[in-house]
Amino acid sequence: MYDIRWIRENADAFDRGLQRRGLEKLSSSLLALDDRRRAAISKSQAAQERRNALSKEIGKAMGQKDLALAEKLKAEVASLKEHGPALEAEEKAAVETLSEQLAAIPNMPFDDVPDGADEHGNVVLEGHTHGQQPEKTGGRLFGFNQIKEHYELGEALGQMDFETAAKLSGSRFVVLDRQLARLNRAIGQFMLDIHVEEHGYTEVNPPLMVRDEAMFGTAQLPKFRDDQFRAGEDHWLIPTAEVPLTNLVRESILSEEELPRRYTALTPCFRSEAGSAGRDTRGMLRQHQFEKVELVSITAPDKSREEHERMLACAETVLKKLDLHYRVMTLCTGDMGFASQKTYDIEVWLPGQKTYREISSCSVCGDFQARRMNARYKTKDGKGPFFVHTLNGSGTAVGRALIAVMENYQNADGSITVPDALVPYMRGVTRIEKA
């Protein structure tokens, strides 16, 4: 969401940012809409001012017993009243049209974000990798040739059931049971404990259904309506805990001393996966329902870039403790999210697929979401209120972490070794085998 005054004062910079996003220049059309809005407001205000002035003149005419003049002035007032609703409607339409246009424009990328049209323009972030790709044979884990994908392992273990899930709910759902269900739960609890106990995030158990205003605040609405699941007439199922966690500060004025606020939650998440037909149809990579540990930070503007690096480090810690090979990518302008100014993706290596897959995405949004939520703060010396900055990231996606653990810790007999960090959460179980 943008301040139209900023666009008017920085039209060239605004258009350059849009062009980096692969969009057409919009400043001229937006400013024309703003001119219409201003003109409509001016006409409405002028009419109201004229009515106020006429009221005084009528009183004066009546006091002077000039009934003819009074009647003439009353007729003009009646005419203004008659045209008043049309002027109000014109003003309302102009305001709504401009607001709708502004709400559909993505955030401006930082100058250091690489330019690119899609994922092929993403750039490896130097110094942010861990471990090495396990070799097909003779590597850290594998002394055998048949490296399997997670769904092959899970189905062979008899603990990952897509067929029954389809009977219950359709495609893109899964039933986990026994030790795989426990491992999934262990991964989520392990991540949550790290972020609360080591990284200082406040654990939150938020609602899983939110109203339109909350989805608009974090920019899922209106542009990405088709990607969401509607829950009745008044609510949406959350696509990620980013929505309720970020909206905890909506319509608030915080003090600078309260910042930063750091929240984390382990929740189910729900996405319709609109537009992904035919992609990742096998296995758990792209599900309608999944679990994720979310990280959200609310900061002062001068701290948000620093907080972004901190959030990335927090997410990386999880994969380091699980000893999973990963790399970090800086997303290019054509691949980063709608609300983001800069995004880091952590991509974990999946030896079954022989490729990297995103397991965490950490974004700094500046005041983009704060403007939509009207979330502000006052400085220590009482200045403001100013808009806060918001950040969000995965710390990490539980289902994809389960996939990574299964594929990287698989054994020749199809069993899965439990990573050392997860053994306490598994009550001492060190290997998952077919029951």
Disulfide bonds with the S-S distance in Angstrom:
none
